[in-house]
Amino acid sequence: MAKQLTIAISGSTGFVGKNLRQFLADQNIPVISLSRKQHMHFKSEKNIIFSDLDDIPKMKCDALIHLIGIGAQTKDADYELINVKQIQKIIRLCKRSHIKKIVYISGLGVSDTTTFGYFISKLKAEQLIIKSGLDYTILRSSYIIGTDDSLSKNLSKQIKQGTIRIPGSGLYRLQPIAIHDVCKVILNCVMNKKLSCQIVDLVGPRTISFESYVKKFIKGKKVKIKKIPLEEAYFTALNNPKKIPYGIDDLNIMIGDFTSSHKKLEKLSGIKLGFPVL
């Protein structure tokens, strides 16, 4: 490496952020961690606490990895506020700090024809980045799997309760990608000019049905698997969400059967992707 990189990460205390910080620390790459609260940090890491991204002072770094986002709405945090407005502030931060590169985690299934609110917010964020004039790599991500990822935590909680519920047939597919591969890809996005101004699907090399994934995840444990009709799953998610482990938007993404080819990602990054270890 001819020049020492410094990388900023927003959303640094989330699942991907924590794993990325560890990965970069192992590579001895300095990190500027942007977070709303103080947290344990690595030797080569600087922590900037903020209440509003617009209040962050100028930073000296080569790239910013934007990981702030939500996958479910509340009355205090909707998609427009978090997934769109925050990217506007991140772009302003990059411009006043002269940060030339932004890496953004979007969603697999985002397209110009989507009618799904979550995907619309991600599409709006993508368009803001593309029009910003910054160098960018947009990664449209499938399920990212590793210790403490949201899907694994969901299934583990159901295992403890003795029954895993599968909405509908369970034949809809996912294309999980390992968190370690994601960290390698993100660093590659910063260093590799082939990934400059690109939108790439961040997917693993293998598609698997949700039912098969659940069976693989439980690893022979004595856990009941119960299929529930989709109509019942949606009705419960709308009217009694505490009684079902999947929210409305979780169900929309799951049954959307969003898959893609991993070959473009492997070709551009030069990284051989593997199936996540469950």
MIDOSE-1310 file (N, C-alpha, C; in nm, 2 decimals, decimal comma, always signed):
residues 278
makq	+0,09/-0,12/+0,00/+0,00/+0,00/+0,00/+0,09/+0,12/+0,00; +0,08/+0,20/-0,11/+0,17/+0,32/-0,12/+0,14/+0,42/-0,02; +0,01/+0,44/+0,02/-0,03/+0,55/+0,11/-0,12/+0,49/+0,21; -0,10/+0,53/+0,34/-0,18/+0,48/+0,45/-0,32/+0,53/+0,43
ltia	-0,42/+0,44/+0,42/-0,56/+0,47/+0,41/-0,61/+0,51/+0,55; -0,71/+0,60/+0,55/-0,79/+0,62/+0,67/-0,94/+0,62/+0,62; -1,02/+0,54/+0,69/-1,15/+0,51/+0,65/-1,25/+0,55/+0,76; -1,35/+0,63/+0,73/-1,46/+0,67/+0,82/-1,58/+0,57/+0,81
isgs	-1,64/+0,54/+0,92/-1,76/+0,45/+0,91/-1,87/+0,52/+0,99; -1,98/+0,54/+0,93/-2,11/+0,58/+1,00/-2,19/+0,46/+1,02; -2,26/+0,46/+1,14/-2,33/+0,33/+1,18/-2,23/+0,23/+1,22; -2,13/+0,28/+1,29/-2,01/+0,19/+1,33/-2,04/+0,09/+1,44
tgfv	-2,15/+0,11/+1,51/-2,18/+0,02/+1,62/-2,28/-0,09/+1,59; -2,33/-0,09/+1,46/-2,42/-0,20/+1,42/-2,34/-0,32/+1,39; -2,42/-0,42/+1,34/-2,36/-0,55/+1,31/-2,24/-0,55/+1,21; -2,27/-0,48/+1,09/-2,17/-0,47/+0,99/-2,06/-0,38/+1,04
gknl	-2,09/-0,27/+1,10/-1,99/-0,17/+1,15/-1,89/-0,23/+1,24; -1,94/-0,31/+1,34/-1,85/-0,37/+1,44/-1,76/-0,47/+1,38; -1,81/-0,55/+1,29/-1,72/-0,65/+1,22/-1,62/-0,58/+1,12; -1,67/-0,47/+1,06/-1,58/-0,40/+0,97/-1,47/-0,33/+1,04
rqfl	-1,50/-0,27/+1,16/-1,40/-0,21/+1,24/-1,29/-0,31/+1,29; -1,34/-0,43/+1,33/-1,24/-0,53/+1,37/-1,15/-0,57/+1,25; -1,22/-0,59/+1,14/-1,14/-0,63/+1,02/-1,04/-0,53/+0,98; -1,07/-0,40/+0,98/-0,98/-0,30/+0,94/-0,87/-0,28/+1,05
adqn	-0,90/-0,30/+1,18/-0,80/-0,30/+1,28/-0,70/-0,41/+1,26; -0,75/-0,53/+1,22/-0,66/-0,64/+1,19/-0,56/-0,61/+1,07; -0,61/-0,52/+0,98/-0,53/-0,48/+0,87/-0,44/-0,36/+0,90; -0,45/-0,31/+1,03/-0,38/-0,19/+1,07/-0,42/-0,07/+0,99
ipvi	-0,54/-0,06/+0,95/-0,60/+0,06/+0,88/-0,67/+0,15/+0,98; -0,62/+0,28/+0,99/-0,69/+0,37/+1,08/-0,84/+0,39/+1,04; -0,92/+0,40/+1,15/-1,06/+0,42/+1,13/-1,11/+0,54/+1,21; -1,20/+0,61/+1,15/-1,28/+0,72/+1,22/-1,42/+0,66/+1,24
slsr	-1,45/+0,63/+1,36/-1,58/+0,57/+1,39/-1,68/+0,68/+1,43; -1,79/+0,70/+1,35/-1,89/+0,80/+1,37/-2,01/+0,73/+1,45; -2,04/+0,77/+1,57/-2,14/+0,71/+1,65/-2,21/+0,81/+1,74; -2,33/+0,77/+1,79/-2,40/+0,86/+1,88/-2,36/+0,85/+2,02
kqhm	-2,29/+0,74/+2,05/-2,24/+0,72/+2,19/-2,10/+0,67/+2,19; -2,04/+0,68/+2,30/-1,90/+0,63/+2,32/-1,90/+0,48/+2,32; -1,80/+0,42/+2,27/-1,79/+0,28/+2,27/-1,64/+0,24/+2,27; -1,61/+0,11/+2,31/-1,48/+0,06/+2,31/-1,42/+0,07/+2,16
hfks	-1,30/+0,12/+2,15/-1,25/+0,13/+2,02/-1,11/+0,07/+2,01; -1,06/+0,04/+1,89/-0,93/-0,02/+1,87/-0,82/+0,09/+1,87; -0,70/+0,04/+1,88/-0,58/+0,13/+1,90/-0,57/+0,22/+1,78; -0,60/+0,18/+1,66/-0,59/+0,27/+1,54/-0,72/+0,34/+1,51
ekni	-0,81/+0,35/+1,60/-0,94/+0,40/+1,58/-0,97/+0,53/+1,65; -1,03/+0,63/+1,59/-1,07/+0,75/+1,65/-1,23/+0,75/+1,65; -1,28/+0,79/+1,77/-1,43/+0,78/+1,78/-1,48/+0,93/+1,78; -1,57/+0,96/+1,69/-1,63/+1,09/+1,69/-1,78/+1,08/+1,73
ifsd	-1,82/+1,14/+1,84/-1,96/+1,13/+1,89/-2,04/+1,25/+1,83; -2,16/+1,22/+1,78/-2,24/+1,32/+1,72/-2,39/+1,30/+1,75; -2,46/+1,41/+1,76/-2,60/+1,40/+1,77/-2,67/+1,43/+1,63; -2,60/+1,50/+1,55/-2,64/+1,54/+1,42/-2,52/+1,53/+1,32
lddi	-2,54/+1,46/+1,21/-2,43/+1,44/+1,12/-2,38/+1,58/+1,06; -2,47/+1,67/+1,06/-2,43/+1,81/+1,01/-2,34/+1,88/+1,10; -2,33/+1,83/+1,23/-2,24/+1,90/+1,33/-2,10/+1,84/+1,33; -2,08/+1,74/+1,26/-1,94/+1,67/+1,26/-1,84/+1,77/+1,19
pkmk	-1,73/+1,80/+1,25/-1,63/+1,88/+1,18/-1,56/+1,81/+1,07; -1,49/+1,89/+0,99/-1,41/+1,83/+0,88/-1,32/+1,72/+0,93; -1,31/+1,61/+0,85/-1,23/+1,50/+0,88/-1,13/+1,48/+0,77; -1,02/+1,42/+0,81/-0,92/+1,38/+0,71/-0,92/+1,23/+0,69
cdal	-0,98/+1,19/+0,58/-0,99/+1,04/+0,55/-1,01/+1,02/+0,40; -0,99/+0,90/+0,35/-0,99/+0,87/+0,21/-1,13/+0,82/+0,16; -1,21/+0,77/+0,25/-1,34/+0,71/+0,21/-1,43/+0,71/+0,33; -1,56/+0,71/+0,30/-1,66/+0,69/+0,41/-1,75/+0,58/+0,38
ihli	-1,77/+0,49/+0,47/-1,86/+0,37/+0,45/-1,98/+0,41/+0,53; -2,10/+0,42/+0,46/-2,22/+0,46/+0,52/-2,31/+0,34/+0,55; -2,33/+0,31/+0,68/-2,40/+0,20/+0,73/-2,52/+0,23/+0,81; -2,55/+0,36/+0,82/-2,67/+0,40/+0,90/-2,80/+0,37/+0,81
giga	-2,89/+0,30/+0,87/-3,01/+0,27/+0,80/-3,11/+0,19/+0,89; -3,23/+0,18/+0,85/-3,33/+0,10/+0,92/-3,41/+0,02/+0,82; -3,46/-0,10/+0,87/-3,53/-0,19/+0,79/-3,68/-0,20/+0,83; -3,71/-0,12/+0,94/-3,85/-0,12/+0,98/-3,88/+0,02/+1,04
qtkd	-4,00/+0,07/+1,02/-4,03/+0,21/+1,06/-4,10/+0,22/+1,19; -4,08/+0,33/+1,26/-4,15/+0,36/+1,38/-4,20/+0,51/+1,36; -4,28/+0,55/+1,46/-4,34/+0,69/+1,45/-4,22/+0,79/+1,46; -4,11/+0,75/+1,52/-4,00/+0,85/+1,54/-3,89/+0,83/+1,44
adye	-3,89/+0,72/+1,37/-3,78/+0,69/+1,27/-3,84/+0,62/+1,15; -3,87/+0,70/+1,05/-3,93/+0,64/+0,93/-3,82/+0,64/+0,82; -3,85/+0,57/+0,71/-3,75/+0,55/+0,60/-3,70/+0,68/+0,54; -3,79/+0,78/+0,52/-3,74/+0,90/+0,47/-3,64/+0,97/+0,56
linv	-3,67/+0,97/+0,69/-3,58/+1,04/+0,78/-3,45/+0,97/+0,80; -3,45/+0,84/+0,80/-3,32/+0,77/+0,83/-3,25/+0,73/+0,70; -3,32/+0,67/+0,61/-3,25/+0,61/+0,49/-3,22/+0,72/+0,38; -3,30/+0,83/+0,38/-3,28/+0,93/+0,28/-3,21/+1,06/+0,34
kqiq	-3,27/+1,11/+0,44/-3,22/+1,24/+0,50/-3,08/+1,22/+0,55; -3,05/+1,11/+0,60/-2,91/+1,09/+0,66/-2,81/+1,08/+0,55; -2,84/+1,03/+0,43/-2,75/+1,02/+0,32/-2,72/+1,16/+0,27; -2,82/+1,25/+0,27/-2,80/+1,39/+0,23/-2,70/+1,45/+0,32
kiir	-2,70/+1,42/+0,45/-2,61/+1,48/+0,55/-2,47/+1,42/+0,53; -2,46/+1,29/+0,50/-2,34/+1,22/+0,47/-2,27/+1,28/+0,35; -2,34/+1,31/+0,25/-2,29/+1,37/+0,12/-2,23/+1,51/+0,16; -2,30/+1,59/+0,24/-2,25/+1,72/+0,28/-2,12/+1,70/+0,36
lckr	-2,12/+1,60/+0,45/-2,00/+1,58/+0,53/-1,88/+1,54/+0,44; -1,90/+1,46/+0,34/-1,80/+1,42/+0,25/-1,74/+1,54/+0,17; -1,83/+1,63/+0,13/-1,79/+1,74/+0,04/-1,71/+1,84/+0,13; -1,76/+1,87/+0,25/-1,68/+1,97/+0,33/-1,55/+1,91/+0,38
shik	-1,54/+1,78/+0,39/-1,42/+1,72/+0,43/-1,33/+1,68/+0,32; -1,38/+1,70/+0,20/-1,30/+1,66/+0,07/-1,28/+1,51/+0,07; -1,38/+1,43/+0,12/-1,37/+1,28/+0,11/-1,42/+1,25/-0,03; -1,34/+1,18/-0,10/-1,37/+1,15/-0,24/-1,46/+1,03/-0,27
kivy	-1,45/+0,93/-0,17/-1,52/+0,80/-0,20/-1,62/+0,77/-0,09; -1,74/+0,72/-0,14/-1,84/+0,67/-0,04/-1,88/+0,53/-0,09; -1,89/+0,45/+0,01/-1,94/+0,31/-0,01/-2,07/+0,30/+0,07; -2,18/+0,26/+0,00/-2,31/+0,26/+0,06/-2,37/+0,12/+0,05
isgl	-2,43/+0,07/+0,16/-2,49/-0,06/+0,16/-2,64/-0,04/+0,13; -2,69/-0,08/+0,01/-2,83/-0,07/-0,03/-2,89/-0,21/-0,01; -3,00/-0,24/-0,08/-3,07/-0,36/-0,06/-3,09/-0,44/-0,19; -3,07/-0,57/-0,19/-3,10/-0,65/-0,31/-3,25/-0,65/-0,33
gvsd	-3,28/-0,61/-0,45/-3,42/-0,60/-0,49/-3,46/-0,45/-0,52; -3,37/-0,36/-0,49/-3,39/-0,22/-0,52/-3,39/-0,20/-0,67; -3,49/-0,13/-0,72/-3,50/-0,11/-0,87/-3,58/+0,01/-0,89; -3,58/+0,06/-1,02/-3,66/+0,18/-1,06/-3,81/+0,15/-1,05
tttf	-3,85/+0,02/-1,05/-3,99/-0,02/-1,06/-4,05/-0,06/-0,93; -3,97/-0,05/-0,82/-4,02/-0,10/-0,69/-4,13/-0,01/-0,64; -4,22/-0,07/-0,56/-4,33/+0,00/-0,50/-4,33/-0,02/-0,35; -4,22/-0,08/-0,30/-4,20/-0,12/-0,16/-4,13/+0,00/-0,09
gyfi	-4,19/+0,05/+0,02/-4,14/+0,17/+0,08/-3,99/+0,16/+0,12; -3,95/+0,05/+0,18/-3,81/+0,03/+0,22/-3,71/+0,05/+0,09; -3,75/-0,02/-0,01/-3,67/-0,02/-0,13/-3,67/+0,12/-0,20; -3,79/+0,19/-0,19/-3,79/+0,32/-0,25/-3,70/+0,42/-0,18
sklk	-3,69/+0,40/-0,04/-3,60/+0,49/+0,03/-3,45/+0,46/+0,00; -3,42/+0,33/-0,02/-3,28/+0,29/-0,06/-3,25/+0,35/-0,20; -3,35/+0,34/-0,29/-3,33/+0,39/-0,43/-3,31/+0,54/-0,43; -3,39/+0,61/-0,35/-3,37/+0,76/-0,33/-3,22/+0,79/-0,29
aeql	-3,18/+0,71/-0,19/-3,04/+0,73/-0,14/-2,94/+0,70/-0,24; -2,96/+0,60/-0,32/-2,87/+0,57/-0,43/-2,86/+0,68/-0,53; -2,97/+0,73/-0,57/-2,98/+0,84/-0,67/-2,91/+0,97/-0,61; -2,92/+1,00/-0,49/-2,85/+1,11/-0,43/-2,70/+1,09/-0,44
iiks	-2,66/+0,97/-0,41/-2,51/+0,95/-0,42/-2,46/+0,96/-0,56; -2,53/+0,90/-0,65/-2,49/+0,90/-0,79/-2,48/+1,05/-0,85; -2,58/+1,13/-0,80/-2,58/+1,27/-0,85/-2,49/+1,36/-0,77; -2,42/+1,31/-0,67/-2,34/+1,39/-0,58/-2,21/+1,44/-0,64
gldy	-2,16/+1,36/-0,74/-2,03/+1,39/-0,80/-1,92/+1,32/-0,73; -1,95/+1,25/-0,62/-1,85/+1,17/-0,55/-1,82/+1,04/-0,62; -1,70/+0,99/-0,60/-1,68/+0,85/-0,64/-1,76/+0,76/-0,55; -1,82/+0,65/-0,60/-1,90/+0,57/-0,51/-1,90/+0,42/-0,55
tilr	-1,93/+0,34/-0,46/-1,97/+0,20/-0,49/-2,09/+0,17/-0,40; -2,20/+0,13/-0,47/-2,33/+0,10/-0,41/-2,34/-0,05/-0,41; -2,35/-0,11/-0,29/-2,36/-0,26/-0,27/-2,50/-0,29/-0,24; -2,57/-0,36/-0,33/-2,71/-0,40/-0,30/-2,71/-0,54/-0,24
ssyi	-2,73/-0,53/-0,11/-2,70/-0,65/-0,02/-2,81/-0,75/+0,00; -2,78/-0,87/-0,01/-2,87/-0,98/+0,04/-2,84/-0,99/+0,19; -2,89/-1,10/+0,26/-2,87/-1,12/+0,40/-2,72/-1,14/+0,43; -2,67/-1,06/+0,52/-2,53/-1,07/+0,56/-2,53/-1,15/+0,69
igtd	-2,45/-1,26/+0,69/-2,45/-1,36/+0,79/-2,32/-1,36/+0,87; -2,34/-1,36/+1,00/-2,22/-1,37/+1,09/-2,27/-1,37/+1,24; -2,18/-1,37/+1,33/-2,22/-1,37/+1,47/-2,31/-1,24/+1,50; -2,43/-1,26/+1,55/-2,52/-1,15/+1,59/-2,58/-1,08/+1,47
dsls	-2,59/-1,14/+1,35/-2,67/-1,08/+1,24/-2,81/-1,09/+1,28; -2,90/-1,01/+1,22/-3,04/-1,00/+1,26/-3,12/-1,13/+1,23; -3,09/-1,20/+1,12/-3,16/-1,32/+1,08/-3,12/-1,43/+1,18; -2,99/-1,45/+1,21/-2,95/-1,55/+1,30/-3,00/-1,53/+1,44
knls	-3,01/-1,40/+1,49/-3,06/-1,37/+1,62/-3,21/-1,41/+1,62; -3,28/-1,38/+1,51/-3,42/-1,41/+1,51/-3,45/-1,56/+1,52; -3,37/-1,64/+1,44/-3,39/-1,78/+1,44/-3,34/-1,84/+1,57; -3,24/-1,79/+1,63/-3,19/-1,84/+1,76/-3,29/-1,82/+1,87
kqik	-3,36/-1,70/+1,86/-3,46/-1,67/+1,96/-3,58/-1,77/+1,95; -3,61/-1,80/+1,82/-3,72/-1,90/+1,80/-3,68/-2,04/+1,84; -3,56/-2,07/+1,83/-3,51/-2,21/+1,87/-3,53/-2,22/+2,02; -3,49/-2,11/+2,10/-3,51/-2,11/+2,24/-3,65/-2,13/+2,28
qgti	-3,74/-2,08/+2,20/-3,89/-2,09/+2,22/-3,94/-2,23/+2,18; -3,86/-2,31/+2,11/-3,90/-2,44/+2,07/-3,96/-2,46/+1,94; -3,99/-2,35/+1,87/-4,06/-2,36/+1,74/-4,01/-2,25/+1,65; -3,97/-2,29/+1,52/-3,94/-2,19/+1,42/-4,05/-2,18/+1,33
ripg	-4,10/-2,06/+1,30/-4,22/-2,04/+1,22/-4,17/-2,00/+1,08; -4,22/-2,07/+0,98/-4,19/-2,04/+0,84/-4,31/-1,98/+0,77; -4,31/-1,86/+0,73/-4,43/-1,80/+0,66/-4,44/-1,86/+0,52; -4,57/-1,91/+0,49/-4,59/-1,96/+0,36/-4,52/-2,09/+0,33
sgly	-4,48/-2,11/+0,21/-4,42/-2,23/+0,16/-4,28/-2,25/+0,21; -4,21/-2,14/+0,23/-4,06/-2,15/+0,26/-3,98/-2,18/+0,14; -4,04/-2,18/+0,02/-3,96/-2,21/-0,10/-3,89/-2,08/-0,16; -3,93/-1,97/-0,11/-3,87/-1,84/-0,16/-3,72/-1,85/-0,11
rlqp	-3,64/-1,79/-0,19/-3,49/-1,80/-0,18/-3,42/-1,68/-0,12; -3,31/-1,71/-0,05/-3,22/-1,60/-0,02/-3,08/-1,64/-0,07; -2,99/-1,54/-0,06/-2,86/-1,56/-0,12/-2,76/-1,50/-0,02; -2,74/-1,57/+0,10/-2,66/-1,51/+0,21/-2,52/-1,49/+0,17
iaih	-2,46/-1,39/+0,23/-2,31/-1,37/+0,21/-2,25/-1,35/+0,35; -2,13/-1,40/+0,36/-2,06/-1,40/+0,49/-2,01/-1,27/+0,52; -2,02/-1,23/+0,65/-1,97/-1,09/+0,69/-1,82/-1,07/+0,66; -1,74/-1,18/+0,68/-1,60/-1,16/+0,65/-1,58/-1,13/+0,50
dvck	-1,65/-1,19/+0,41/-1,64/-1,15/+0,27/-1,69/-1,01/+0,25; -1,79/-0,97/+0,32/-1,85/-0,83/+0,30/-1,74/-0,73/+0,34; -1,67/-0,76/+0,45/-1,56/-0,67/+0,50/-1,45/-0,66/+0,39; -1,41/-0,77/+0,34/-1,31/-0,77/+0,23/-1,36/-0,69/+0,11
viln	-1,48/-0,71/+0,07/-1,54/-0,64/-0,04/-1,54/-0,49/-0,02; -1,58/-0,45/+0,10/-1,58/-0,30/+0,13/-1,45/-0,24/+0,12; -1,35/-0,31/+0,18/-1,21/-0,25/+0,17/-1,17/-0,25/+0,02; -1,21/-0,35/-0,06/-1,17/-0,35/-0,20/-1,24/-0,24/-0,27
cvmn	-1,36/-0,20/-0,23/-1,43/-0,09/-0,29/-1,35/+0,04/-0,28; -1,28/+0,05/-0,17/-1,20/+0,17/-0,15/-1,07/+0,17/-0,23; -1,01/+0,06/-0,24/-0,88/+0,04/-0,30/-0,88/+0,01/-0,45; -0,99/-0,05/-0,50/-0,99/-0,10/-0,64/-1,07/-0,01/-0,73
kkls	-1,00/+0,04/-0,83/-1,06/+0,14/-0,93/-1,17/+0,07/-1,01; -1,17/-0,07/-1,02/-1,27/-0,14/-1,10/-1,41/-0,12/-1,04; -1,41/-0,09/-0,91/-1,53/-0,08/-0,83/-1,58/+0,07/-0,82; -1,51/+0,16/-0,89/-1,54/+0,30/-0,89/-1,67/+0,32/-0,97
cqiv	-1,76/+0,40/-0,91/-1,89/+0,44/-0,97/-1,96/+0,31/-1,02; -1,97/+0,22/-0,94/-2,04/+0,09/-0,97/-2,16/+0,06/-0,87; -2,26/+0,00/-0,93/-2,37/-0,06/-0,84/-2,35/-0,21/-0,86; -2,33/-0,28/-0,75/-2,30/-0,42/-0,75/-2,39/-0,50/-0,65
dlvg	-2,44/-0,61/-0,69/-2,52/-0,69/-0,60/-2,42/-0,76/-0,50; -2,45/-0,74/-0,37/-2,36/-0,80/-0,27/-2,43/-0,93/-0,22; -2,40/-1,04/-0,30/-2,46/-1,17/-0,27/-2,36/-1,28/-0,27; -2,40/-1,38/-0,20/-2,31/-1,50/-0,19/-2,32/-1,59/-0,31
prti	-2,24/-1,69/-0,32/-2,24/-1,77/-0,45/-2,35/-1,88/-0,46; -2,43/-1,89/-0,36/-2,53/-1,99/-0,36/-2,67/-1,94/-0,31; -2,77/-1,98/-0,39/-2,91/-1,95/-0,34/-2,96/-2,07/-0,27; -3,05/-2,05/-0,17/-3,10/-2,15/-0,08/-3,24/-2,11/-0,04
sfes	-3,33/-2,21/-0,04/-3,47/-2,17/+0,00/-3,47/-2,14/+0,15; -3,56/-2,06/+0,19/-3,57/-2,02/+0,34/-3,59/-2,15/+0,42; -3,67/-2,24/+0,38/-3,69/-2,36/+0,46/-3,56/-2,44/+0,47; -3,49/-2,46/+0,36/-3,36/-2,53/+0,36/-3,26/-2,46/+0,45
yvkk	-3,26/-2,33/+0,45/-3,17/-2,25/+0,53/-3,20/-2,27/+0,68; -3,33/-2,27/+0,71/-3,37/-2,30/+0,85/-3,32/-2,43/+0,90; -3,34/-2,53/+0,82/-3,30/-2,67/+0,85/-3,15/-2,68/+0,87; -3,08/-2,61/+0,78/-2,93/-2,61/+0,80/-2,89/-2,53/+0,92
fikg	-2,96/-2,43/+0,96/-2,93/-2,34/+1,07/-2,95/-2,42/+1,20; -3,06/-2,50/+1,21/-3,08/-2,57/+1,34/-2,99/-2,68/+1,37; -2,92/-2,73/+1,26/-2,82/-2,83/+1,28/-2,86/-2,95/+1,36; -2,98/-3,00/+1,33/-3,03/-3,13/+1,39/-3,09/-3,11/+1,53
kkvk	-3,10/-2,98/+1,58/-3,16/-2,96/+1,71/-3,30/-3,00/+1,71; -3,35/-3,04/+1,83/-3,49/-3,09/+1,84/-3,58/-2,96/+1,85; -3,61/-2,91/+1,73/-3,69/-2,79/+1,72/-3,80/-2,81/+1,62; -3,92/-2,77/+1,66/-4,03/-2,79/+1,57/-4,03/-2,68/+1,46
ikki	-4,06/-2,72/+1,34/-4,07/-2,62/+1,23/-4,22/-2,61/+1,19; -4,28/-2,50/+1,20/-4,42/-2,48/+1,18/-4,44/-2,38/+1,06; -4,51/-2,43/+0,96/-4,54/-2,34/+0,85/-4,67/-2,27/+0,88; -4,68/-2,14/+0,86/-4,80/-2,06/+0,88/-4,84/-1,99/+0,75
plee	-4,97/-1,99/+0,72/-5,01/-1,93/+0,60/-4,97/-1,79/+0,59; -4,94/-1,74/+0,47/-4,89/-1,61/+0,45/-4,99/-1,50/+0,50; -5,12/-1,53/+0,47/-5,22/-1,44/+0,51/-5,22/-1,42/+0,66; -5,21/-1,53/+0,73/-5,20/-1,53/+0,88/-5,08/-1,45/+0,92
ayft	-4,97/-1,48/+0,86/-4,84/-1,41/+0,90/-4,85/-1,26/+0,88; -4,91/-1,21/+0,77/-4,93/-1,07/+0,75/-5,03/-1,01/+0,84; -5,14/-1,08/+0,86/-5,24/-1,03/+0,95/-5,19/-1,01/+1,09; -5,11/-1,11/+1,14/-5,05/-1,10/+1,28/-4,95/-0,99/+1,28
alnn	-4,87/-0,98/+1,18/-4,76/-0,88/+1,18/-4,83/-0,74/+1,18; -4,94/-0,72/+1,12/-5,01/-0,59/+1,12/-5,08/-0,57/+1,25; -5,15/-0,67/+1,31/-5,24/-0,65/+1,42/-5,19/-0,69/+1,56; -5,09/-0,78/+1,56/-5,03/-0,83/+1,69/-4,89/-0,86/+1,67
pkki	-4,80/-0,77/+1,63/-4,67/-0,79/+1,59/-4,58/-0,87/+1,69; -4,61/-0,86/+1,82/-4,53/-0,93/+1,92/-4,55/-1,08/+1,92; -4,66/-1,12/+1,85/-4,68/-1,27/+1,84/-4,62/-1,34/+1,72; -4,55/-1,26/+1,64/-4,48/-1,32/+1,52/-4,34/-1,27/+1,51
pygi	-4,24/-1,35/+1,48/-4,10/-1,30/+1,48/-4,07/-1,22/+1,35; -4,16/-1,20/+1,26/-4,13/-1,12/+1,14/-4,22/-1,00/+1,13; -4,17/-0,89/+1,10/-4,25/-0,77/+1,07/-4,30/-0,77/+0,93; -4,38/-0,67/+0,89/-4,43/-0,66/+0,76/-4,32/-0,65/+0,66
ddln	-4,22/-0,56/+0,68/-4,12/-0,54/+0,59/-4,02/-0,66/+0,58; -4,01/-0,73/+0,69/-3,93/-0,86/+0,69/-4,00/-0,96/+0,59; -4,13/-0,97/+0,61/-4,20/-1,06/+0,52/-4,19/-1,02/+0,37; -4,20/-0,89/+0,34/-4,19/-0,84/+0,21/-4,06/-0,88/+0,14
imig	-3,95/-0,86/+0,22/-3,82/-0,90/+0,17/-3,80/-1,05/+0,16; -3,84/-1,12/+0,26/-3,83/-1,27/+0,25/-3,90/-1,33/+0,14; -4,02/-1,30/+0,12/-4,10/-1,37/+0,01/-4,08/-1,31/-0,12; -4,00/-1,20/-0,13/-3,97/-1,13/-0,25/-3,88/-1,22/-0,34
dfts	-3,82/-1,32/-0,29/-3,73/-1,41/-0,36/-3,63/-1,34/-0,44; -3,56/-1,24/-0,38/-3,46/-1,16/-0,45/-3,33/-1,24/-0,46; -3,29/-1,27/-0,58/-3,16/-1,33/-0,60/-3,09/-1,27/-0,72; -2,96/-1,30/-0,73/-2,88/-1,23/-0,84/-2,76/-1,32/-0,86
shkk	-2,68/-1,28/-0,96/-2,55/-1,35/-0,98/-2,44/-1,29/-0,90; -2,36/-1,37/-0,84/-2,24/-1,32/-0,77/-2,12/-1,30/-0,85; -2,13/-1,33/-0,98/-2,01/-1,33/-1,07/-1,95/-1,19/-1,09; -2,04/-1,09/-1,10/-1,99/-0,96/-1,13/-1,91/-0,91/-1,01
lekl	-1,96/-0,94/-0,89/-1,89/-0,90/-0,76/-1,75/-0,97/-0,76; -1,75/-1,10/-0,78/-1,62/-1,17/-0,78/-1,53/-1,12/-0,89; -1,58/-1,09/-1,01/-1,49/-1,05/-1,11/-1,43/-0,91/-1,08; -1,51/-0,82/-1,03/-1,46/-0,68/-1,01/-1,37/-0,68/-0,88
sgik	-1,40/-0,76/-0,78/-1,33/-0,75/-0,66/-1,21/-0,85/-0,66; -1,22/-0,95/-0,74/-1,11/-1,05/-0,73/-1,12/-1,14/-0,61; -1,23/-1,14/-0,54/-1,25/-1,21/-0,42/-1,34/-1,34/-0,44; -1,29/-1,45/-0,40/-1,37/-1,58/-0,41/-1,46/-1,59/-0,29
lgfp	-1,59/-1,59/-0,32/-1,69/-1,58/-0,21/-1,73/-1,72/-0,17; -1,75/-1,74/-0,04/-1,79/-1,86/+0,02/-1,93/-1,86/+0,08; -1,99/-1,97/+0,10/-2,12/-1,98/+0,18/-2,10/-1,95/+0,32; -2,18/-1,87/+0,39/-2,16/-1,84/+0,53/-2,15/-1,97/+0,62
vl	-2,07/-1,97/+0,72/-2,07/-2,08/+0,82/-2,18/-2,06/+0,91; -2,27/-2,16/+0,92/-2,39/-2,15/+1,01/-2,36/-2,23/+1,14
